[in-house]
Amino acid sequence: MRMTLSEIAQLINGELHGAGDVLISGPAKIEEAGDGEISFISSKKYKHFLDSTRAAALIVDQEYDNLKTPHIRVKDAYVGFLYVLKAYAPEKTHSFEGISPKAHIEKSATIGEDCAIAPLVFVGENCRIGKRCVLHPGVVLSGHVTVGDDCILYPNVSVRENCVIGNRVIIHNGSVIGSDGFGFAPQKDKYIKIPQIGHVVIGDDVELGANVTIDRATMGTTVIEKGVKLDNLVQVAHNCIIGAHTVIAAQSGVAGSTKVGRHVTVAGQVGINGHITVGDNNIIGAKSGVTKSTKNDEILLGMPAVPMMQKKRIDVSLKHLPDTMKKINNLENEIIELRELIEKIHGR
């Protein structure tokens, strides 16, 4: 596929500077781009590549001008480049068509129009699959699963019984939806398993990375609301609610019965305690541990997680801790010497 720079400028509603008839064969990283490729720059960290890049064209923010390379100026270069990536992305994620005779589909299941179901897919009793869905090899839908329209389930995704998946949901390799919640009651010298009889409901336009695990509720529902994006290796425990348009990065975990608000950003390796509420629009820094409920519109860092400015003050204080301890020790010694001197003066 090739597009002219003029066509790309129209696509992203940008301001063209330079030859509009330059043919672009695809997008590339600015440090690796070559002839016929387009890249972008939105971070000053990459500004030094402007003089050395071999890209045929660039997408840049409004602040950049007088560039030698043909370029398109837009309000947000990162977003503009995303639209270019979409334009050049392959339309299909699969090479198979229709329903494979090597897939096992129970007679009571219903399959919507124009679905592509690969070999070695299992669709259980009373499952309902919407229109234009793609199920890759090894996908397992246990009984009474509902999948909406235009969903893509990549290889070895498992969706357990009674779970519901909305429209336009993408689930990557190896993810498990509706596994049993971690519920065990201690009794004397052993644990008794607590039956997990709830299910999982996933809203529209959700994307789950590889090896994500979302536990079914003990009773009731574990909910992933619309527009949520979960990175690889994220764990969501039983009876949690993840609010709409929240993003959670890799290796993070949310303990049971916790409600995470809407438009929350959770960085990598964050742990969120059970039975708490995380406020809307929170930003939680990497490796933080959220141990108690938070307000809306907070930026949290550390273990335990505290507001950002408080964490910065703590960090600054820790840098001075050795000198502070030395001063305290010196003061203690001076106090001891003064006491001894006072005792001598008073003849004790």
C-alpha positions, 0 to 999 in steps of 0.5 A: 500500500502507498499513499502520497503525503498529501493524502496522509495530510488529509487523513489526519487533518494536518498542515502540509509542508513540502512536496505533497506527491512524496509516496509513502510506503509505510510508517517507521520509528524515527531512528530506523525510518528510510526511503519512502517511510514516514515517522513522527516526533512528539517528545523532545527526547527524540528531537536529536534525530531530526538532523539524522533521520532518513525518513521521507516525511515526518508528522510533528507538533505545531511547535516544529517549523523550518524542518528540512524534511517534508512534514505534516504539522498537527495538534498532536503528532502522536495521535496523528501517527496512530491514524497513519498506523491504522491506515497501513495496518493489515485489514485481517488478522487471520488467514482462515474463513468461515467455520472450520469443520475441525472446530467443535460447536455444540448444536445449541450454540448460535453463530452470527453472520460472517464469523471466522472460526478456526480449527480446534475451537470449542464452542459449548452449549447455548453459546451465542456469538455475534456477527463478524467475530474471529475465533483463532485456534484453541479458543474455548467458550464454555457453556452459556457464553455470550460474545458480541459483534466484531470481536477477535479472540486470539489463540488459546483464549478461554472464556468460562461458563456464563460470561458475557463479552460485549461488542468490538472486544479484542482478547489476546493470546492465552487470556482467561475470562471467568476462572474461579476467584481465589476463595478458600475458608480456613478450617482447623488444619485445612482450607475449604474451597468457596464455590464461585458461582458468579460470572464476568461481564466485559463491556464494549470496546475493551482490549485485553492483552496476553495472559490476562486473568479475570476471575468470576465473582463469588456471587454476582458479577465481576465487571470490566466496563466499556473502553477498558484496556488491560496490558499483558499479565494483569490480574483482576480478582473476583467481584471487582469493577474496573471503570470505563476507559481505565488503562492498567499496565503489565504485571499489575493486580487488583484484589477482590471486591475493589472498585477502580474508577473511570479514566484511571491510569495504572502503571506497571507492577502496581498492587491494589488492595481488596475491598477499597475504591480507587477514585476517578481520574487517578494516576498510579505510578509504577510499583506502587501499592494502593492500600486504602481508598483514594479520592478522585483526581489524585496522582499516587506514588509509592508503597504504600501509595500516597499523593505525589507531592507527599511522596516527593517530600518523603523522597527528599527527606530520605536523601538527607536521612544519613546526615540527619541521623548523624546530627541527631546522634551528635545532639544526643552526645552534646545533651549527655555531656551537658547533663554530666557538666551540670551534675558536676557543677551542682556537686552530684 
